Amino acid sequence: MSTRYLACDASGLLVAVHWRLDDPGGKRMWWELPNGTAGLGGLSLKDLPLYQIDCLNGATFTVLVEGEKTTEALAAIGVSVVGAVTGASGTPSRGPLAELTGLRVYLWSDNDDVGRGHMIRIGAALAGIAADVRWIEWSDAPEHGDAADFIAAGGTREDLLALIEAARPFDQTTSDSGPAPAMTLAEALDAVAGHLCRFVHFARPEHADAIALWAAHTHAPLERLEQSPILALTSAVKQSGKTKVLDVLEFLVARPWRITRPSEAVLFRKIDRDQPTVLLDEVDAIFGDKSASTEGVRSIFNSGNRKGTTVPRAVPAGRGFELVEFDVFCPKATAGIGGLPDTILDRAIVIPMERRARSEAIEKLRGRTSSQLGAPLRAALTVLMPSIPDLTVADAALPLELDDRAQDGWEPLIAIADAAGGQWPARARAAAIAIFGQRSSTDDSHQLRLLADTREVFGDAPAFLPTVILRDRLTVLEASPWGDVRGKPITANYLARLLKSFEIRPSRERVAGEHNPVHGYRRSDFEDAWGRYLPAPTGTTDTTGTDRSREAPTKPLSVPDVPDVPAHAVDGPLVYDLATAAWRLPGDDSEWVVGSA
């Protein structure tokens, strides 16, 4: 059986048609334009009008529910009602919500975490639009139950009006499990980091800080994020705490989806439909597969950290096919033994896990404990995160020690820390620098490792090194892989082949003590590649070839010197002014929140 829902604007003009087909194979839904063309012609779901917005007819209040079917169930008993058509993972834009200006709006969410989070985001977006926003509670709702189930269970118009009368104000304390704890964002981040350390052993305290910020960013409206960095939990051996981190995160992040070995088709369809937080365990089983059957999954992870990336597919629609572009942008975390593909590591915040010693005590984690303790923290983040209007950071306030891609990934996390205030701006930057430094030193790309080692070998050496001397010095470096490449020291041919990737080639020059010219390498041929591909050497300025517009100022930014920002003084993300070493409100050079350090 097929059902057609007409999406009209406030004046009654038909904007789109939503089709629903129920058959023995399951439910299928698709959109059409009024002329019958499949799809929405580039129109975003969040910009579609609220369902039945044209039926308000001067009402002073309305109930707002999720979906067309639920909307029609309430409309059938004579109640003013509109429905969001974005799905639980999306939030209507300000345009459709503006049609509710001046009305009292009663939010009725589905009885599950996803549904409540959806309505909480809508309630936050209605601030300054609706005259009043209230929250309807149906105490007898079944799991996943909605307003349509209320009617199916025998609820009458009088019963509904009683629920409306008892509705409580939506005051930014509504949460997944009732009123959220009265805490600031800084306090919530402190609590999340402490909760993680309570059950998981971390090699460094910065790792817990980074994971706490990452968990918080999953609660931000996706339309405010330009990037979502992959959280990669890695270890050399099993039983190092990777899965336990996912056990804790499952009850902290927004819309968790805990999986192993998904197919490409399942992955991109689920992400497009629900925009979950993907928690992918045993990722080594996927990317260790040499059959190329997992290349689609790898591609989704490679590109799905940036907003706007889609997977196009032709899908059945009615009697024909519709081109559908599946959105694969969402937060993603992975856990696995060994390294990830370089292309994914380059987009990731990598947390190397280690097995705890017997003397390092942590609490035992049970599923029920994780759920009970995580729920209020997730509730707090659900409420606090949508109130941050901007998740970008000025380039000058990002750690210079990070390369461009790492800065892009860390930007939303640092913006959250800046909005939280207190010690979090400094803690976030310290974590970014520490974790990026670890990743740089363990990069498993042979080319980059060789490039870094040649910089160490040249040191104070002459401007030219014969190949035989360069090879000898490489093989004796501590922890160097060059003394055993397939059972023997690196050869001159293999050395030349790796360096050719950076346009570095050997030449022949006369060297003191030698009768004939010898093959070797000039320091000057390396300097451009050192500057382009390697982080600046510790304690030195940039090498030749680095973009000078990104050089540190005369007094480099030092994380301990970033002044603490009192949480009560922060109404949104601040700007860190390098020239004066102080935090200020954006766009106001005269109003300083904290003086210079």
Buried (B, 14 or more C-beta within 10 A) or exposed (E): EEEEBBBBBBEEEEBBBBBBBEEEEEEBBBBBBEEEEBBBEEEEBBBBBBBBBBBBEEEEBBBBBBBBBBBBBBBEBEBBBBBBBBBBBBBBBEEBBEBBEEBBBBBBBBBBBBBBBBBBBBBBBBEEBBEBBBBBBBEEBEEEBBBBBBBEEEBEEEBBEEBBEEBEEBEBBBBBEEEBBEBBBBBBBBBBBEBBBBBBBBBBBBBBBBBBBBBBBBBBBBEBBBBBBBBBBBBEEEEBBBBBBBBBBBBBBBBBBBBEBBEBEEBBBBBBBBBBBBBBBBBBEBBEBEEEEBEBBBBBBBBBBBBEBBBEBEEEBBEEEBEBEBBBBBBBBBBBBEBBBEEBBBBBBBBBBBEBEEEEEBEEBEEEBBEEBBBBBBBBBBBBBBEBEEBEBBEBBBBBBBBEBBBBBBBBBBBBBBBBBBBBBBBBBBBBBBBBBBBBEEBEBBBBBBBBBBBEBBEEEEEBBBBEBBBBBBBEEEEBBBBEBEEEBBEEEBBBEBBEBBEBEBEEBEBEEEEEEBBBBBBEBBBBBBBBBBBBEEEEEBBEBBEEEBEBEEEEBEBEEBBBBEBEEBEEBBBBBBEEBBBBBEEEEEEBBBEEE
